[in-house]
Structure formats: C-alpha cells, structure tokens
Amino acid sequence: MRERNADGVPALILDGRSLAADLRTELVARTAALREAGIHPKLSVVFVGENESSLAYVRNLERTGERVGIDVAVDRLGEHATAADVRARFRGLANDPRVHGVMLQQPLPPHLAIREIADAMPADKDVDGTHPTNQGHLAFGSGTEFVPATPAAVMLLLERSPHWPLRGRRAVMIGRSIVVGAPVAMLMLAQDASVTILHKESSSLQPYVKMAEIVVVAAGAPGLIHGNDLASGATVIDVGTTLVDGVLKGDVDFESAVTVAGAITPVPGGVGPVTNVALLRNVVKSAERAGR
C-alpha cells in the first residue's frame, strides 16, 4: 500500500498484517514437518498476576499458536508469587523435554524485579531473549540464539523497506529500554548501520532525527515525532502503542509523517502483528534443534 508524500513520491506503508500472514504460512509448513517427525512444538508462558493488557496479549498468542500448530500453555502464578516461586517454575520447565520455548510475561507485579529472575530461565529455551547470557550475545554481536520478539519484528519490517540493506545508513533509535531500544540498536549496528540512540534524558532529538535515513521510535510517548521532524524519504518504524481515549496511538503522528516518509509502519497494523509470529518462529527454531 502506498500514499504520496510531499515530494510526490509514493510512501510505502510497511504492512505488518501482510508480513505476519506470510510468516504464519512459513510456520505452518515447518510445524507440520515437525509433527510428522513426532515433535509437537510447545511454548510455556510464565504469567504472574492479573495484568489485563498482558492477559489480552497472551490470549492473542494462544490463538496465533493454534493457527500455526504450536501449543501455547500459560503457566499462571498468583499476584503475590515470590521470585523464588518463579525461579522454581523455570527449573521445572527447563527439565521438561516437551517444552521447547519458555518466556516470562511482562510487566511483572511491582514487588518482582526481572533482574532477580532472568538468570533462572533456561537459556536454551529462552525464546524472547531475556536471559542475561542471551542478552550478552546480542550486545556483543556474537550470534544470539534467539532475537527478542519485538526487536526481531522491527528488523523484519526494515528488511522490506527501501533502506535495506542497512550498511552505511544513518539510523536513529529513540528509546533505550532493554526490551526494545537497546536490542534494536544492537541489531542495526550488526547490519553496519551508523546508529544514534536518543532517550528521555537527551537534550534534544534534533538535529539527529532530521539527519536520519531510518528512524525507529519506542518511547511510549504518543505523537512524539511529526512529519516536520523527519528527513524526506526516511523509513519510520513506530513501536509505540498507547491507548488514548480508547484509541491505540503510536509514537509517530502518522498523518503528518506519511506525507514526508518514504516508508512507514502504521499503528495499529505495523510492528504489533509481526511480534507474535517472530516469537513463535523462535519456538519452532528451538523445536527443530531438539529434533536433530
């Protein structure tokens, strides 16, 4: 899908729903081959508490898993579960040969810290790249086993942009979280982009955003980036998802940005639909490895 920008050049809409459909087709073929070999891919999601947004995400993950032939099992713990309780659950999953992927649903209840738990995850089943060892491999560019789902989705969309390959490209990552911002910056660096990381403590987003050929935004600040912030023809990946008066909004003001950008993801319908499929691809990868 294309819309014309201010220069009269059609802006490419990076359609996450279409990409996710293609990836699901690929996964169906791979899981069918696994099942013929007697391997039934399974993901266990450790879920602590009652966060409504997380419940909705996991239900969607279960539906997607069913569509592509992956069993998604939710391992529930109560709101007051301790770090020791969660660590014990991970030990059990590590020793279960029927489980090929394990993830911890976040956010956690306020009394739990991911740093108290992450190292207990089985690193060889850590399909969302949370274990410190897997994060370290990603940071060092040394071939992490599993790229975290949302950063993987960003890269899959970038592969379909006019600025792929990234070698020598000027890229800006707005946001530095260990969940999205830092991993995406590392992945773009691994593709030889020249990456600038901006965040809430940066004195200004400019002139860096205006100079960038690629802008990835994951700040949780609706409408942070407008069209006049961008270079003409830039590729813009919007990871932001915030409910504003019941409407899902991204960190990029789409209506103004689409008139300037060369390629852009919508919200909803951009990064989000690809994220679940990227996670399930890692589950299949783990199951295929187990079958060798």
N, C-alpha and C positions, 0 to 999 in steps of 0.2 A: 504494500500500500504506500502511495506517495502523495505528499502535499507540496505545493510550490512555496519556496521560501522567498525572502525579499529580493534575491538576485534572479528570481525566475527559474531557479534550478530545483527540480523535484526533490523534496526531502524524503528520505527513506524512513518509513515507520518500521522500527525493529519489533516485529510482532512476536511476542513471547508465546502466545497461544499456538500459533502455527508451528513454531520451533518445537514446543513441548509435544505437539501431536506427532511430529516426525521422530522425536526421540522415543516416544512411547512405542511407536511401531518397531523401532530397533530393539527395544527392551523385550517386547513380546516374543520376537524371534529368539532372542538369547535365553529367555527363561524357558521357552518351550524346549530348546535343546538341553538345558539343564535338567528339566523334568524327565525327559526321555532317558537321561543318564541316571535317574533316581535321586536327583538333588532338587530339593524344594527350597528356593531362596526365602530366607526369613530375616526380618528386621524386628528387633525389640527396642521399643521406645520407653525409657525410664522417665516417668512423669510424676513429679512431686507437687501435690497441692491441687488447686481448683481454678487456675487462671483461665478465664473464659476465652481469651484470644488464643491461648495455647491449645485449649480443647478443640476449638474450631480448626486450627492448623492440623492437629493430629487426625481429626476425623477426615479431613481432606486427603491427608497422607494415606490413610487406610483405604479410601476409595480409589486413589490412584494406584496403590499397590494391588488391589483386587483387579483393576483393569489390565495390568501388565504381568500378572502371575507371580506376585511377591506377597507373602504373608506378612502383614504388619501387625505385630502384637504390642499392645500398650500395657506396660508393667507399672501399675499405679501404686504410689505410696502416699500416705496421708500428709496433710498440711504441716504437721509437726515432726515429720521424719527428720532424723539427725544425719549428719554427714556420714557417721558410721553405718547407719542403715542403708544409705545409698551406695556406699563403698561395698558393703556386703552383697547387695544386689548385683553389682557389677562382677564380683568374683564368681557368683553363680552363673552368670551369662557367659563369662569367659570360658567356663568349663563345659558349656552345653554345645555339643557338636551340631545340633540342629539350628543354632543361631549363627547367621553369617554376618550380621551387622548390628551394632549397638549404638544408640545415641541418647543423650540426655536432653530432654526438652527444657528450653529456657524461655522466659526468665524463671529463676528459682524463687521460692519464698525468701523474704528478707533475711531470715536467720541463717541461710545457707550461702556459702561462697563457692563459686566454681573452682577456685584455686585449692580448696580443701578436698575436692572430689576428682578433678580431671585426671590425675595420675593413676586413679584406680580403674579407669576404663581399660578394657583390653585393647591395646594399641593396634593389634592386627584385625580388629573388628570395628574400629573407631571410624565409622563411615562419614562422620561430619567433621573430622579433623580437629577434635577438641583436646586429645591427649597432648601433653607438653612435648613429647618426642615427635609427634606428627607436626605440631606447630613449628618445632625447631627445624625439621627437614624442609618445611615450606619456606621459612625465613632464610635458610642457607641455600635455597635453590637446589637442593640435593635430591630431588625426586621423591617428594612425599607420596605415600601410598594412596591417600585419599585427600583430594582437594575439598575443602568445606563447600557445602551445597550452594549458598548464595554467591560466594566468590566464583565458583565454577559456572554458575548461571551467567554472571557478568561476562566472563571470558567467552562463553559460548555465543553470547549475543555480539560481542566485539568481533568474533570470527566472521560474522555475517555483515559487518559494517564496511563502508568504503575505506576505512583506515587500517584494515588488516592486510598484511602483517604489521605489527607494531614497531618493528625495528626502526630506531631513529625518530620515532614520533614523539611529540611533546604531549605529555599526559598530566592531568591534574586529578588527584583523588581528594575529595572533600569529605573528611571523616577519617578517624584513626582507630576505630574500635578494633579489638582483636577478633571480632566476629566477621566484620566486613572490610572496613577501611584498610587495616594493615595487611590482611591477606591479599586483597585485590592489588594493592600497591606492589607487593612482592611478586605476584603473578605477572603484572605488567612489566616489572623490571626483568623478570626471567625471559620475557619476549623482547628484551632490548629496547624498551621504551625509555625515554627520559622523564622520570616521574617526580612531580612535586606533590607533597602531602600537606593539605591545609585542614584546619580544625577550629574549634570554637575559641581557642586561645590565639589564633593567628591574628595579627594586627589588621590585615586586610586580605580579601580574596583576590584583589586586583593588584598588579596587572596580570597575575598568573593565569586566571581563568580566561581572560581575553586573549592570551598568547597560546592557549592550548588547542591542539587538534582533537584531543579526546578529553572529555570531562565526565567523571564518574562521581555521583553525589549520593552519600549515605550519611546524612546529618540529622535526620529526624526533624527537619525544620521546613514545614510546608511553604512552597513558593520562594525558597531561598534564592534560587537562580532564575533570572529573567532573560529574555532574548537579548537585551542590550548588554548583558554581561558576557556574551559569547562571541567568539570569532565566527565569521561567516563560514558555513560548511562544516562546523565541528560535529563530531559524533558525541552524543549525550546519552549516558546511561543513568537512569534515575532509579535508585534503590529505595528511596523513601516511601513509606506507607503510613500515613497518619489519618485517622478519622476526624474530619472537620464537619460538624453539623450533620453527621451521619453519612458523609460522602468521603470516599477514600481519596486522599490527595498525596501527590509526590512532593519531593523537594525542589522540583523544577516546575515553573509556571509554563505548562505545556503550550498554551495558546500563543504566548509571545515567543517561546523558544522555537517552536516548529517553523516560524517564519524566517529563522536565521540558520538553524542547524542543517547539516547535510544528512544526518541520520539521528533518530531519537527514539527512545522507548516510551510508550505511554504508561500511565498508572491509572487504573489497573490494566493488566494485559501485557506487561513487559517482563521485568525480571521475575515477578512472583510465580507465574505458571511454570517457568523453567526450573525453579529452585527444587521443587519436589522431585521432578524427574532426575535432576542432577544427583540428588541424594540416593535415589533408588538405583541409578547407574552404579554407584559405589557399592551398593549391596550386591548387585549382580557380579561385579568385578570380584568381590570377596568370595562369593559362592563359586565362581569359575575357578578361582585359585584353589579353593578347598577340594575341587573335583579333580585336580591334576594328579 
